[in-house]
């Protein structure tokens, strides 16, 4: 501002009553605060989403983390939804309700366009993923948290809410309830892509066939239920069990099976259950399988958190 303009402004202020000058200064300060980021005024825009991705980029992922589970169940848990840069969408499908259950999770893969990958990422940002948001802490014990990840121009950003599946949480504030509802709506959209994008925009669901398998092994023990028939043994294929100890989880051992061994072991595991004894080195082992996703390469990628 030039000297002449400043002098004119001062003359105008001198001509106002004192109360008017104070009111004008308060109004000016309030406007400046409303315009500043993070001041509680207009919400700042969320992270920017790239317009192109590489094939194996994890653009979106919904997964459970933590919670009260056995260590081998924690490290072999698969994400609910993963959207890759080339349009592959890998989901954890329903599993038949029988005991003992199947040895392998029911992973399914569908395909969408790269343009729809961008739209879904933008939808995640609009739902609050990547912002500093208070989702509250419900009064629920031992429940896992839901973590949603989105790829932005500055890297992966996250939103994480504990016990998100619990909608009856009156102890939380209204803002926390609204923020959590937005995440639930986003997850509902990601788990029903034909309704979200249109039936013609989503390819048919097919079984996911991994290039590699992680296997978490523990000594085999007899089932607690005496009424169950003894499960048949299967010969192990791949590196000897139990493998190396996972550096992230004490007491959990894991091997990675790749190549033709992985394909043969996957076919054999499709006929197995969670109680099947696998024979390796003359010992019987109980194995929890974890098909590795396109962005994963081995046991070191298994996350207990």
Beta strands, then each sheet from edge to edge (+ up, - down):
strand 1: 58-65
strand 2: 81-84
strand 3: 88-92
strand 4: 107-111
strand 5: 145-152
strand 6: 155-162
strand 7: 206-207
strand 8: 212-219
strand 9: 234-235
strand 10: 244-245
strand 11: 253-258
strand 12: 278-280
strand 13: 283-291
sheet 1: 6+ 5- 1+ 2- 3+ 4- 7+
sheet 2: 9+ 12+ 13- 8+ 11- 10+
end
